[in-house]
Amino acid sequence: MEKIIDVAYGASVKAGLTLLEKNLLPDLVIRRLIRLLLASRLRSVYKPTAEMQLSDLLRFVDSLKKMPIAINTETAKTQHYELPTAFFEHALGRNIKYSCCYYSNDSSSLEEAGEAMLALSCERAKVEDGQSVLDIGCGWGSLTLYIARKYSKCKLTGICNSKTQKAFIDEKCRKLGLQNVEIIAADISTFEHEGTYDRIFSIEMFEHMKNYGELLKKIGNWMKEDSLLFVHYLCHKTYAYHFEDVNDDDWITRHFFSGGTMPSADLLLYFQENVSIMDHWLVNGTHYAKTSEEWLKGMDKEIVAVKEIMEVTYGKEEAVKWTVYWRTFFIALAELFAYNNGDEWMIAHFLFKKK
């Protein structure tokens, strides 16, 4: 009977994906299906006792310690940055902040909420003017540029994994007259560097990594004796898991998160061989849910331009599918972080010192 149910489920998923790719599923249906998938995942991973839940997490921690720092880095880069920067400008807003924003009130705009999270991160990292700052996985430079402008005596180094991102930030610095920023395009998992810094940031990069012990050892080499490391990552409150492409319904892994990890809120506390925890915060998932809803609105507002970008990037035949995929990705993020009023999946902040 179970085999029959599995076959029927697989057939329904394939049929649903076919309708999705043709843009024949209304948003309400997509949202309902995503909520059902999330409920199913929670039923499968929550253990009957706290002891069993902890044992499951510790097995996961042990497995990460046997892995490389990252896997499928080129695939992941292609999945997110194959599109021209213009697409992300349309969807993410003028700051191109591709990470959770902080909505201090209901009337906050995407740009205001983005600035609020940048300010909160700097406050928690104890940034002071005149410091040397390393931004690992800097994206299109939202944090790097924010610090460079607000703390003009700071010297900023940003590491991104895309030459197009570096070109964008370099041009932005030229227009803003910023001379305290250096951007390096590199794969952080293999990157070697001689410099040391007063403050190091990592914003939503650890989700693309595996062996956090080796990663934090590498980062520790870039820390001065009194340096601080601030990490911001998305997480589940209790359990950690890999993004794996196993079933037909794993299309988000397949197209957006190959090689990715969903950490638990406390996962980094098990990797303190080279750094020591100083503080730890959680940010309710509703902030990310609203962020992604705004990204969806931005994409829909510029849908004509977006469709043109999709056609140029993927070809006319694939443009509809990829437009739907990106809309569905933003919807999925919103539903994930809104689940259980933002108290299942959320953002964790960590502040570490060098050990």
C-alpha positions in Angstrom: 0.0 0.0 0.0 2.8 2.4 0.9 4.4 1.8 -2.5 1.1 2.6 -4.2 0.8 5.8 -2.2 4.4 6.8 -3.1 3.8 6.2 -6.8 0.6 8.2 -6.7 2.3 11.1 -4.8 5.2 11.1 -7.3 2.8 11.3 -10.2 0.9 14.1 -8.6 4.1 16.1 -8.0 5.2 15.6 -11.6 1.8 16.8 -12.8 1.9 19.8 -10.4 5.4 20.8 -11.6 4.3 20.6 -15.3 1.4 23.0 -14.5 3.8 25.2 -12.5 6.3 25.5 -15.4 3.4 26.5 -17.7 2.3 29.2 -15.2 -1.1 27.4 -14.7 -1.0 27.3 -10.9 -2.5 30.3 -9.1 -0.5 31.7 -6.2 -3.1 30.6 -3.7 -2.6 27.0 -4.8 1.2 27.3 -4.8 1.1 28.7 -1.2 -1.2 26.0 0.0 1.0 23.3 -1.5 4.1 24.8 0.1 2.5 24.8 3.5 1.5 21.2 3.1 5.1 20.3 2.2 6.4 22.2 5.2 4.0 20.5 7.5 5.1 17.1 6.1 8.7 17.9 6.6 8.1 18.9 10.3 6.2 15.7 10.9 9.1 13.6 9.5 11.9 15.3 11.5 10.5 16.1 14.9 11.5 13.3 17.2 9.3 11.8 20.0 11.6 13.0 22.8 14.1 15.9 23.4 16.8 13.3 24.0 16.2 11.8 20.5 16.1 15.2 19.0 19.5 16.1 20.5 21.0 12.8 19.3 19.8 13.5 15.8 21.5 16.9 15.8 24.7 15.6 17.2 24.9 13.0 14.4 24.4 15.8 11.9 27.2 17.8 13.6 29.5 14.7 13.4 28.7 14.2 9.7 29.5 17.9 8.9 33.0 17.5 10.4 33.8 14.8 7.9 32.8 16.9 4.9 34.7 19.5 2.8 34.0 23.2 3.6 31.6 23.4 0.7 30.3 21.3 -2.2 28.8 22.1 -5.6 30.0 25.7 -5.3 30.0 26.4 -9.0 26.5 25.0 -9.4 25.2 27.1 -6.6 26.9 30.2 -8.1 25.3 29.6 -11.4 21.8 29.0 -9.9 21.8 32.4 -8.2 24.0 34.6 -10.2 23.4 33.4 -13.8 20.8 36.2 -14.2 22.1 39.7 -14.9 22.3 42.1 -12.0 19.4 44.1 -13.5 17.0 41.3 -12.4 18.1 41.6 -8.8 17.8 45.3 -9.0 14.2 45.0 -10.0 13.4 42.4 -7.3 15.5 43.3 -4.4 15.4 47.1 -4.6 18.2 49.7 -5.1 20.4 48.3 -2.3 20.3 44.8 -3.8 20.3 43.3 -0.2 19.9 39.6 -0.9 19.2 38.7 2.8 16.7 39.2 5.6 15.6 42.7 6.4 14.4 44.0 9.8 10.9 45.5 10.0 10.8 47.6 13.1 7.2 48.7 12.2 4.5 47.7 9.7 5.1 50.8 7.6 8.7 50.2 6.9 9.7 50.0 3.2 12.0 47.4 1.9 14.9 49.9 1.8 14.2 51.1 5.4 14.0 47.5 6.7 17.2 46.7 4.8 19.0 49.6 6.5 17.6 48.6 9.8 19.1 45.1 9.6 22.4 46.6 8.5 22.4 49.0 11.4 21.5 46.1 13.8 24.3 43.9 12.5 26.8 46.7 13.0 25.6 47.4 16.5 25.8 43.8 17.5 29.2 43.4 15.9 30.4 46.5 17.8 31.7 48.2 14.7 33.7 51.4 15.3 35.1 54.0 12.9 38.7 53.3 11.9 38.5 49.5 12.1 39.4 47.1 9.3 36.4 45.0 8.2 36.1 41.8 6.2 32.7 41.0 4.6 32.7 37.3 3.6 30.1 36.5 0.9 29.4 40.2 0.4 27.0 39.8 -2.5 26.3 43.1 -4.2 27.9 44.9 -1.3 24.9 46.1 0.7 26.8 45.7 4.1 30.2 46.7 2.7 28.9 49.9 1.2 26.8 50.7 4.2 29.8 50.5 6.5 32.0 52.3 4.0 29.7 55.3 4.0 28.7 55.4 7.7 32.2 54.7 9.0 34.3 56.5 6.5 37.6 55.8 8.3 37.0 52.0 8.2 38.9 50.0 5.6 36.6 47.4 3.9 37.4 44.2 2.1 34.6 42.2 0.6 34.7 38.7 -0.8 32.1 37.7 -3.4 31.9 34.6 -5.6 30.9 36.4 -8.8 32.8 38.7 -11.1 29.6 40.5 -12.0 29.1 41.3 -8.3 32.6 42.7 -8.0 32.1 44.8 -11.1 28.8 46.2 -9.7 30.4 47.1 -6.3 33.5 48.6 -7.9 31.3 50.8 -10.1 29.1 51.8 -7.1 32.2 52.8 -5.2 33.4 54.9 -8.2 30.0 56.7 -8.3 29.9 57.3 -4.6 33.5 58.4 -4.4 34.4 55.6 -1.9 38.1 54.8 -1.8 38.1 52.6 1.4 36.7 49.4 -0.3 38.5 46.5 -1.9 36.4 43.7 -3.5 37.8 40.2 -4.2 36.0 37.7 -6.4 36.8 34.2 -5.0 35.4 30.9 -3.8 35.6 31.2 0.0 36.0 27.5 0.5 39.4 27.5 -1.3 40.4 31.2 -0.8 43.7 31.9 1.0 44.5 35.3 2.4 47.2 36.9 4.5 45.3 39.8 6.0 43.8 40.2 9.5 40.8 42.3 10.5 39.2 43.9 13.5 35.7 42.8 12.5 34.5 40.0 10.2 31.0 39.6 8.9 29.2 36.7 7.2 25.7 37.4 6.1 23.7 34.4 4.8 26.8 32.6 3.4 27.1 29.7 6.0 23.9 28.1 4.5 26.1 27.3 1.4 28.8 25.7 3.5 29.2 22.3 5.2 32.3 21.8 7.4 31.9 24.7 9.8 34.8 23.7 11.9 37.2 24.0 8.9 35.5 27.2 7.8 35.8 28.9 11.2 39.5 27.7 11.4 40.1 29.5 8.1 38.3 32.6 9.3 40.1 32.5 12.7 43.4 33.0 10.8 42.1 36.3 9.6 41.1 37.5 13.1 43.4 39.6 15.3 43.6 38.7 19.0 40.8 41.1 19.8 38.8 40.6 16.6 35.1 39.8 16.6 33.2 37.6 14.0 29.5 38.3 13.4 27.5 35.5 11.6 23.9 35.9 10.3 22.3 32.8 8.9 18.8 31.5 8.3 17.9 28.4 10.3 15.3 26.1 11.9 14.9 26.6 15.6 15.6 22.9 16.4 17.0 20.7 13.7 19.5 20.9 10.8 19.3 19.3 7.4 20.9 19.3 4.0 19.2 20.5 0.8 19.2 17.3 -1.2 17.8 16.6 -4.6 16.2 13.2 -4.0 12.5 13.5 -5.0 10.6 15.3 -7.7 9.4 17.8 -5.1 13.0 18.9 -4.3 13.0 21.4 -7.2 14.1 24.3 -5.0 17.2 22.3 -4.1 17.7 21.4 -7.7 17.4 25.0 -9.0 18.4 27.2 -6.1 20.2 25.5 -3.3 22.5 22.7 -4.6 25.0 21.8 -1.9 23.1 23.9 0.7 22.5 23.4 4.4 19.7 24.5 6.7 21.4 24.9 10.1 19.7 24.8 13.4 19.6 27.9 15.5 22.4 26.5 17.8 24.5 24.6 15.2 27.6 26.8 15.3 27.9 26.4 19.1 29.2 22.9 18.3 32.1 24.3 16.3 34.1 26.4 18.8 37.6 24.9 18.4 38.9 28.2 17.0 36.4 30.8 18.1 34.4 31.3 21.3 30.8 32.5 21.5 30.2 35.9 23.1 26.5 36.5 22.2 23.7 34.8 20.4 20.4 36.3 19.1 17.3 35.1 17.2 15.2 37.2 14.8 11.6 36.0 14.2 11.0 34.5 10.8 8.2 37.0 10.0 10.9 39.6 9.1 12.2 37.3 6.4 8.7 36.4 5.3 7.9 40.1 4.7 11.3 40.6 3.0 10.6 37.9 0.5 7.0 39.2 -0.1 8.5 42.5 -1.0 10.9 40.9 -3.4 8.0 39.2 -5.0 6.2 42.5 -5.3 9.3 44.1 -6.8 9.5 41.4 -9.4 5.8 41.6 -10.3 6.0 45.4 -10.5 8.7 45.1 -13.2 7.4 41.9 -14.8 7.7 43.2 -18.3 11.4 44.0 -17.9 11.9 40.7 -15.9 10.4 38.7 -18.7 12.8 40.3 -21.2 15.8 39.4 -18.9 14.5 35.8 -18.7 14.3 35.5 -22.5 17.8 36.9 -23.0 19.2 34.6 -20.2 17.3 31.3 -20.7 15.8 31.7 -24.2 12.3 32.3 -25.2 11.0 28.7 -24.7 12.5 28.6 -21.1 11.6 32.2 -20.1 8.1 31.4 -18.8 9.3 28.5 -16.7 12.1 30.5 -15.1 9.9 33.5 -14.4 7.6 31.2 -12.6 10.4 29.5 -10.8 11.8 32.7 -9.4 8.3 33.9 -8.3 7.7 30.5 -6.7 11.1 30.7 -5.0 10.2 34.0 -3.4 6.8 32.7 -2.4 8.4 29.6 -0.9 10.8 31.7 1.2 7.9 33.8 2.4 5.8 30.8 3.4 8.8 29.0 5.0 9.6 31.9 7.3 5.9 32.8 8.0 5.2 29.3 9.2 4.0 29.0 12.8 4.1 32.8 13.1 7.8 32.9 12.3 8.7 30.6 15.2 9.9 27.6 13.1 12.4 28.9 10.6 14.1 32.2 11.5 17.4 34.1 11.6 20.2 33.5 14.0 22.9 36.0 14.9 26.2 35.0 16.5 29.1 37.0 17.9 32.4 35.2 18.3 35.8 36.1 19.5 39.1 34.5 18.6 40.0 31.6 20.8 
